[in-house]
Amino acid sequence: MMLHLILADCELERVPPEISHHRIIKWWARRRGRKPTELILDSSLFFPAIRKLENGSRRGRPDIVHRCLLVALDSPLNKEGLLRVYVHTRNDELITIEPHTRLPRTFNRFVGLIESLFLKGFTERKLLKMRKATLEEVVNTIRPSKTICFSMRGKPKTWKEIYGGVHPTHRICLIIGGFPEGEFISDVDHLCDEIVCVDPEPLASSSIVARAIFAYEEEVGLQMKRFARSGFEGIPQNDSR
Ligand SMILES: C[S@@+](CC[C@H](N)C(=O)[O-])C[C@H]1O[C@@H](n2cnc3c(N)ncnc32)[C@H](O)[C@@H]1O
């Protein structure tokens, strides 16, 4: 019944060498006591430099990853140990996160954690680990029964249709873009069984993550299971799952 969630093509990277001499970046590097190329690219700080890069309007968005991870790790599904989250980046790095990780709630501390992850390849107690992997390699490691990709160009579907009849042995893998605009860089089409659209407007990645996890919890009746197990009094009895 495990749900695997890949945040794909995330706009998470270090400052590329071609803009490392930019005035703003050198100033931040001095302030943070890092080399310019050890800093995490952040469009809210470095926009004048980032816009010179190819695809500059979508790059440098560690905030998207932070928000998505907080939403996912805080979910009841994750508390039950039934969720695995993977962060795949535009440069084909893969970050794996232990489910019981308590991520920094503040953005600046999260960025500091990711800076050291890029430097060392792992964080304290190996809660986060990083290695090279294409999106295809990530999916192949999971060996899912079904892979569903979320995109505006997918087939319109309700959440009930997406998960209809999830079987306890199924390994469902979701692919959600970790970028603010545009399309997946990786070739998702040949990796997934279906591409679905869940709203007429593009929503933020974190909003799709929250809804995708909640809809899965509903499908497997997780809320009732948790209530029943905890012996909570006054829980509704009319749910047949
Ligand atoms: C801000 S959106 C990127 C917008 C992009 N133009 C698109 O077409 O999805 C980030 C990610 O959230 C998911 N997403 C956002 N809105 C969606 C929708 N209405 N239906 C399905 N997926 C959506 C997709 O995985 C997308 O890659």
The ligand as an SDF file (V2000), in Angstrom:
LIG
                    3D

 27 29  0  0  0  0  0  0  0  0999 V2000
    3.4380   25.0030  -11.1460 C   0  0  0  0  0  0  0  0  0  0  0  0
    3.1600   23.4860  -11.9380 S   0  0  0  0  0  0  0  0  0  0  0  0
    4.0130   23.7160  -13.4380 C   0  0  0  0  0  0  0  0  0  0  0  0
    3.0770   24.3140  -14.4180 C   0  0  0  0  0  0  0  0  0  0  0  0
    3.1510   23.6350  -15.7630 C   0  0  0  0  0  0  0  0  0  0  0  0
    2.9630   24.6390  -16.7730 N   0  0  0  0  0  0  0  0  0  0  0  0
    2.1580   22.5040  -16.0310 C   0  0  0  0  0  0  0  0  0  0  0  0
    1.7590   22.4170  -17.1470 O   0  0  0  0  0  0  0  0  0  0  0  0
    1.8400   21.6650  -15.1700 O   0  0  0  0  0  0  0  0  0  0  0  0
    4.1480   22.3330  -11.0990 C   0  0  0  0  0  0  0  0  0  0  0  0
    3.6890   20.9130  -11.1900 C   0  0  0  0  0  0  0  0  0  0  0  0
    2.4570   20.7330  -10.5080 O   0  0  0  0  0  0  0  0  0  0  0  0
    1.6590   19.7690  -11.1840 C   0  0  0  0  0  0  0  0  0  0  0  0
    0.4290   20.4540  -11.5770 N   0  0  0  0  0  0  0  0  0  0  0  0
    0.0950   21.7480  -11.3680 C   0  0  0  0  0  0  0  0  0  0  0  0
   -1.1630   21.9930  -11.7860 N   0  0  0  0  0  0  0  0  0  0  0  0
   -1.6500   20.8110  -12.2580 C   0  0  0  0  0  0  0  0  0  0  0  0
   -2.9110   20.4240  -12.8010 C   0  0  0  0  0  0  0  0  0  0  0  0
   -3.8950   21.2890  -12.9430 N   0  0  0  0  0  0  0  0  0  0  0  0
   -3.0680   19.1310  -13.1620 N   0  0  0  0  0  0  0  0  0  0  0  0
   -2.0670   18.2330  -13.0080 C   0  0  0  0  0  0  0  0  0  0  0  0
   -0.8570   18.5640  -12.4930 N   0  0  0  0  0  0  0  0  0  0  0  0
   -0.6480   19.8320  -12.1220 C   0  0  0  0  0  0  0  0  0  0  0  0
    2.4570   19.2550  -12.3340 C   0  0  0  0  0  0  0  0  0  0  0  0
    3.1340   18.0900  -11.9720 O   0  0  0  0  0  0  0  0  0  0  0  0
    3.4310   20.4020  -12.5860 C   0  0  0  0  0  0  0  0  0  0  0  0
    4.6130   19.9570  -13.1950 O   0  0  0  0  0  0  0  0  0  0  0  0
  1  2  1  0
  2  3  1  0
  2 10  1  0
  3  4  1  0
  4  5  1  0
  5  6  1  0
  5  7  1  0
  7  8  2  0
  7  9  1  0
 10 11  1  0
 11 12  1  0
 11 26  1  0
 12 13  1  0
 13 14  1  0
 13 24  1  0
 14 15  1  0
 14 23  1  0
 15 16  2  0
 16 17  1  0
 17 18  1  0
 17 23  2  0
 18 19  1  0
 18 20  2  0
 20 21  1  0
 21 22  2  0
 22 23  1  0
 24 25  1  0
 24 26  1  0
 26 27  1  0
M  CHG  2   2   1   9  -1
M  END
$$$$
